[in-house]
Amino acid sequence: MPTQSPIASTPGYPRNVKTRYVAGAVAGNVTVTGIKTTDKILSVQATDGTLQDITAEFTITALNTINNAAGTSTAGKVLFVRWVTQDVGA
């Protein structure tokens, strides 16, 4: 009989991973529809043919907004954003 992971059965453990592809921008605010200030960023990767992990530069600053002020410009690139939402059933 298969067993459930202890993590998956932990009450309150976030299980909802969300993903969005969004257009890059100059360093600063980037719109990511659906992300909330209570969520946690898992990764932010930029690509224009070469994948670049820039997760450490970003924070969630408002509803639908991540920010990397004074970070890497991603203008002309595509961002792959993954995060965990704390909302049950989201």
N, C-alpha and C positions, 0 to 999 in steps of 0.2 A: 504494500500500500504506500503511495507517495506521501511524503511528509511536507508540511508547510514550513518555509523558512522562518526562523525565530523573528527575523526582522519584519517579515510580512505580517506576522501575527501580533506585533507589538502595537497596542492601542496608541493612536496619535501619530504613528510613524507615517511620514509623507510617502504616498505611493504614486502620486500623479506627476509623471514627467511630461512636460510640454515642450514643443519644438516649433520654432518659426524661422523662416528665411526672411531677412529684411535687407533693404538697401542700406549700404554704409553711408557715412556722413563725415563731415569734419569732426574733430574731437569735440565731445559735448553730448548733448541729448540725442538719443536714438529711439524712435518709436517702435515698441514691440507690443503689438496688440494682445491683450490678455494677461500680461504680467502685472503682478500686484506687489505692493511694498511688503507684504507678509510672505512672499515667495523667496526662494533661494536659487541664485544662479548656479548652474552646474558647469556650463561652459559657454564661451563666446569665441567663435573662430571666424576669421576673415579670410576670404579667398578672392583672388583675381587670376586664378590658375595655380597659385601656390597657397597652401593652407597655413595659416598663422594663428597660433593660440594666444589670444589676448584677454583671457578670462580675468586675470588679476587686475586689469585696468577698470573693470566695470562694477558698478553698484546699481541697485534699483532705487531710483530717487523719487518716483511718483507712479501712480497708476498708468500703465502702458508706456513707461519710460525707463530706460537704462542710461547711464551716463559714464563717460570716461574723460571728464574735463582734464585738460593738459596731458591727455594720452595720445595714442596713435590715431592719425586720421585714417578713416576707412572709406573716404570718398572714392567712388568708382569701384568699390568692392561689394561683395555680398557677404552678409553676416549670417552665420548659423548659430542661433541662440537656443540653448536648452536650459530648462529650469524645472524645479520641483515646486508644485503648488501645495499649500497646506490645506486647501479646501477639500473636504471629503466629498466625493462624487463629482468633482469638477472635471 
